[in-house]
Amino acid sequence: MKQLAPYAKCLPYDHRNLWIYSGPRAWISARWRAKSGLPVLVLPPSGDPSELQWPVLGTEITVVDSGSKESVLEALAHNLLASGASLICVSYGEPRTLAVFRQKEVVDAA
């Protein structure tokens, strides 16, 4: 059985929007958000998205990355979609790039 993504046990039952932090600064950012009572999950810096359970059914997600490889972010987006997320916006790179994913398609990568 897959392990829950970090902070998943703290999610409110009826969450519809949440943020996921990834990359080297993921823990610092997620800790601040969790202390504020806002829904958050973490992809640990050396984590494999396919090894975690993502409780995101019907959820719109913002992923804020601080230095993961694009292949890891793409795998994260695909795992979130497979877990039932409805919309995923991934902010990554310098300068910041935004990729938007929906069920069954990639909508935009700007």
C-alpha positions, 0 to 999 in steps of 0.5 A, spaced: 500 500 500 502 506 498 504 511 503 500 518 503 503 524 501 506 528 507 500 533 510 495 528 507 492 526 514 491 534 515 487 535 509 479 537 511 475 532 508 471 537 503 477 540 500 476 543 493 483 547 492 490 545 495 497 547 494 502 542 493 510 544 494 516 540 491 523 541 490 528 543 495 524 548 499 518 544 499 518 543 506 519 550 508 513 553 504 508 547 506 510 548 513 508 555 513 501 554 509 499 548 514 500 552 520 496 557 517 490 552 516 491 552 509 490 545 505 497 543 503 501 537 500 508 535 499 512 532 494 519 531 498 525 533 494 527 526 492 520 523 492 517 519 486 510 521 485 508 514 483 510 512 490 505 516 494 497 516 495 494 523 493 487 524 496 485 529 491 479 527 488 475 532 484 480 537 487 483 543 483 491 544 485 496 549 484 503 546 484 509 550 486 516 548 485 523 550 487 527 546 483 525 539 481 526 536 474 521 537 469 520 530 468 518 529 476 513 535 475 510 531 469 510 525 473 507 528 479 501 531 474 500 525 471 499 521 478 495 527 480 490 526 474 490 519 475 488 520 483 482 524 480 484 531 480 480 536 476 485 541 474 492 542 476 497 548 475 504 547 475 509 553 476 516 552 475 523 554 473 526 561 472 523 565 469 517 562 472 513 557 467 506 555 468 503 549 465 496 547 466 493 540 466 486 537 466 483 530 465 485 527 459 489 533 456 494 538 457 490 545 456 496 550 456 504 550 457 506 557 457 
